[in-house]
Amino acid sequence: YHRWAQDIIRIYQDLLPGPDYRYRFDPYWVKAKPYRVRLEPGQSAEVQVVVRNFVPAINHTNPGLYAATVYRIAHALLRLGAQLIPRMLTEIAHKEVGIDIHPAAEIGRHFFIDHGTGVVIGETAEIADDCTLYHGVTLGGTGKHVGKRHPSLGDNVYIGTGAILLGPIRVGNNVRIGANLFAVDAQDAIAF
């Protein structure tokens, strides 16, 4: 029993991004395989069954993780040259969980959407590693720009509930943006 419990704890920790983000899952690995789980020959059959059923259940019960997973698949298909199928996938996810991520957006590792309803991420948005968005966040365009039209976020950025960033705004590393911030066409980086 003790070894079985240790196996479950180790597998659960493997799903997490790192020691600083113990409460977040890492959907980045979805690009290549459906589930990144290390199953070793010495593990009991019970552990393997739990892992194979636990990971898909998390993926479909957490709207932010679900949308990020669909985005990763759609983004990979878009890079392979498909145009229609990636948009269809993200629109289905949008309809199911209320999170709209354009498949052409560039999103780094350890990206997390908490309570994701109403999150919108535009086509030319760039999100670096270790970023968290809360519900109602919009990374959108103004309609006035050509080329780069959406915000760029640095590493380790937290954006609070209802924040709206419009236009080609650059947000620096290690920035926390408060709830309901409204920023349009800022020329300088937002770095508090």
Buried (B, 14 or more C-beta within 10 A) or exposed (E): EEEEEEBBEEBBEEBBBEEEBEEBBBBBBBEEEEBBBEEEEEBEEEBBEBBEEBBEEEBEEBBBBBBBBBBBBBBBBBEEEBEEBBBBBBBEBBEEBBBBBBBBBEBBBBBBBBEBEBBBBBBBBBBBBBBBBBBBBBBBBEEEBEEBBBBBBBBBBBBBBBBBBBBBBBBBBEBEBEEEBEBEEBEEEBEE
